[in-house]
Amino acid sequence: MKFTQIRNATAHVYFAGKKFLIDPVLAKKEAYTGFENTLNSHLSWPRVELPIRIDEIVDCDAVIVTHTHPDHLDEVAIQNLDKNKTIFVQNQKDKEFLAHKGFNNIKILSEDSYFEEIALIITKGQHGSDELIKNYKEKLGVVSGVIFSHKNEKTTYLAGDTIWCKEVENTINKYQPEVIILNAGDAQLADGSSIIMGKEDTLKAHLTLPKATIIATHLEAVGHSAITRKELKEFIEKNNIEKSVLVPEDGETIGI
């Protein structure tokens, strides 16, 4: 299993001989205005350029879109992706959205979905606290993650845009993944409410399954990300978990 950090939540996961593109966002630096009612909404995003060419990014066997928020799938990606490429989504609503964009081979993730011999098992998450979901249900929406499973590979859990919650804990306890990919940039609303994991949630994931290798992604590319790689690495070192929690730079590939 290999993981290439591209930018924000956009990544390549190499698993059982296949290359998956995760949550493609391919616009140039500062192409979009900041998200309303979020931390640093005055900042345009992406905050950084792509580290590799778009044609290299879209060269993959299949695409997984954990949800269709614009920092996980943007119009530049929609324009550049092969419309006949297999693309996995979380539900019928997202399937209809992508079908409207011209995609022809859309599959909905389930508890028994596959890409060839690789099991792709949908998992649940929560894009903020119970109170936030109640007050901003339409804006925060439904999110998902994926378990990658194959007899010759290390079980890998891509958590997606979620805080630490019972669904995440249950997934870790049920599947005992050897690799956990966490969106760990602590994206926040304007009032400081977290809508994805941050430092403490990363530590919780480690303590729940200490033998797993954690890969931190979704860092520094959107304005509402509240922590930097440097801050996360300092926290990791302070807690003596640097052998278990990896923080790749954009463009870096990690082999597990």
C-alpha positions, 0 to 999 in steps of 0.5 A, spaced: 500 500 500 502 506 498 499 513 499 501 520 495 499 526 498 497 531 493 493 537 496 488 538 501 484 531 501 486 530 494 490 523 494 492 517 490 491 510 494 495 505 491 492 498 493 492 491 491 495 493 484 490 499 483 491 506 483 485 510 486 484 518 486 481 521 492 477 527 492 480 531 486 480 538 487 485 541 481 484 548 481 490 553 481 492 557 487 487 562 490 482 560 484 476 560 489 473 565 494 473 563 501 467 559 504 462 563 508 461 563 515 468 559 516 475 561 519 479 565 515 473 566 510 476 572 507 482 568 504 481 565 497 483 557 496 486 553 494 492 556 498 497 552 494 498 550 487 498 543 485 505 539 486 504 535 480 501 536 473 493 535 472 494 529 467 498 525 472 493 526 477 487 524 473 491 518 471 488 512 475 484 506 475 478 509 479 476 515 483 472 515 490 469 522 492 467 521 499 462 527 498 461 533 493 463 539 497 467 543 493 473 542 497 473 535 495 470 535 488 471 542 484 469 544 477 476 543 474 476 536 476 470 535 473 472 538 466 479 533 466 476 527 469 475 521 464 467 521 464 467 513 463 472 512 468 469 508 474 467 513 480 465 511 487 460 516 491 456 515 497 449 515 495 444 516 490 444 524 491 451 524 489 450 519 483 445 524 480 449 530 481 455 527 477 451 524 472 448 531 471 456 533 470 456 527 464 459 521 468 457 515 465 460 509 470 458 511 477 457 506 483 454 507 489 459 505 495 455 500 500 457 495 505 459 490 499 461 494 493 468 492 490 472 494 484 475 488 481 477 484 487 478 490 492 472 490 497 470 498 498 466 498 504 462 505 506 463 508 513 459 513 516 462 520 519 459 526 522 461 533 519 461 536 526 458 536 533 451 533 534 449 541 535 452 543 528 449 538 524 442 540 527 443 547 526 447 546 519 444 540 516 444 542 509 450 546 509 454 540 512 451 535 509 452 527 509 459 525 509 462 518 508 469 514 508 471 507 505 475 501 508 479 498 503 480 491 503 484 485 499 487 479 502 494 481 500 494 488 502 493 491 509 486 493 511 486 501 510 481 506 513 480 512 509 475 516 514 473 522 510 471 529 513 469 527 520 470 529 527 472 523 532 465 520 533 462 513 535 461 511 528 469 512 527 470 509 533 466 503 531 469 502 524 476 502 527 474 497 532 470 493 527 475 492 522 482 493 525 485 497 520 492 497 519 492 504 516 488 510 517 488 516 513 485 522 517 483 528 515 486 532 520 487 539 519 481 541 524 477 545 519 473 550 523 466 554 522 467 562 524 465 561 531 471 556 532 467 549 531 471 544 528 468 540 522 473 535 521 479 532 526 484 536 529 490 534 533 486 531 539 482 527 535 488 524 531 491 522 538 484 519 540 485 515 533 492 512 535 490 510 542 484 507 540 488 502 535 496 504 537 499 499 532 495 502 526 499 507 522 496 514 521 496 518 515 494 525 516 491 529 510 487 535 509 492 540 511 494 547 509 490 548 503 483 551 505 483 557 509 479 554 514 484 549 516 486 551 523 492 547 524 499 547 520 503 541 518 508 544 523 503 544 529 501 537 528 508 535 527 510 538 534 504 535 537 505 528 535 513 529 537 510 532 544 506 525 545 511 521 542 507 518 537 511 520 531 513 513 529 505 511 528 503 518 525 505 521 519 504 527 516 506 527 508 508 534 504 504 535 498 507 531 493 510 526 497 509 518 497 509 514 503 509 506 502 506 502 508 
